[in-house]
Amino acid sequence: MAKFNIDSLAPIKVKKGKTLFKNDSVEFFKDSKALAEALSHAILEGDKKAFHDIISGYLSVINKEELARRSKVPIATIRRMAAGANFNIDNMLKVTSAISKELAA
């Protein structure tokens, strides 16, 4: 996978003089290799904010109820994780394990 480059984003013209940028975050989260690489990189770098951002982004595009069932983490905890709240290592490991099993399937 190529490294992210902000200059590679092409603007989308909306109105005269106004532009938006296309957001392919859903496509990123479908790429299991990219997701696993991003999470592991954040862990190895000790970048808590990046890890939180990746997890909350992923949780915003998946079925939280299904993840709660698979990970055995309460849905309320998963919703808090999606909102960017702090979470303990046990819940992090349960969720990332369930994510990796889901991605492998």
N, C-alpha and C positions, 0 to 999 in steps of 0.2 A: 504494500500500500504506500502511495506517495504521501509525503508529509504535507500537512495543511499549509497553504500559502494564501494569505489574505488578498494578495494581488490577483489570484486566480478567480475570484468572485466577479461575475459579470453583473453590472447593474441592470435592473429591469425598469424601463420607462413607464411611468404611471400617468403623470400629467406633465404639461410643459414645465420644465425646470425641476421636476421632482423625480427621484429614483428610489427604488428599493433593491435589495439584494435577495436573490433566491436562496431559501434556506433548505438544505438537503439533510437536515438532522434525522428525519425518519429513515432515510436511506442509509445514513451512517449507522443507526442503531440496528438495522437489519443485517449489517455486515458483521457477523459474529467475530471474525478475526480482528477487525478494526476495533471493535468494542473491547475484546479481551486484551488487545495490545494497549489500548488507551488506559484501561483500568490498571493493568500491571505496571505500566510506565508511571502512572500517578503514585502507586504504592511504592515502587522502587525509588522514586524521587522524593518521597515523603511529602507529596503535595496533597494535603488534606482537602483544600478547596477544589482542586481539579477532580479528585475522586468524588467528592460530594456533587459537583456539577455534572459529572458523567452519570452517576447513579440517578440523580434526580431527573436528568434528561431522559434516560432510559425508562424510568418509572412513569414519565409523563406520556409515553407512547405505547405502553403495554397494558395488558389486563391485570390490574393490581389484585383483584380477587383471586385470580388463578395463581399468581405469584405467591400470595399469602398461603394458599392451600399447599402449593408445592414446597415452599420454604418453611412452613410451620411457624411463620412470624405473623403476629396479629395484623389485620388489615389497617388498623389505626396506626400502627408503627410504620407500615409501608407508606401510608399517606403522609405521615410526618417526614419520612425519609425523602419522599418525592418533593415535599415543600422545602427541603434543604435543612431540616432540623438535624442536630447531632444525633448519632446513633451509636450504640455500643458495638464492640468487636464481635460479640456472639451473633447479633442480628446481621451485621455486615457479612460475616462468613456464611450464615444460612442463606441470605439473599444471593450473594455472588455464587454460591454453590448451586442454587436452584437455577440461576441465570445460565451458568455454564452447562448444566445438564439440559436445559431447554435449548440452548444454542447447539449442543451436540446432537440433539434428537432430530 
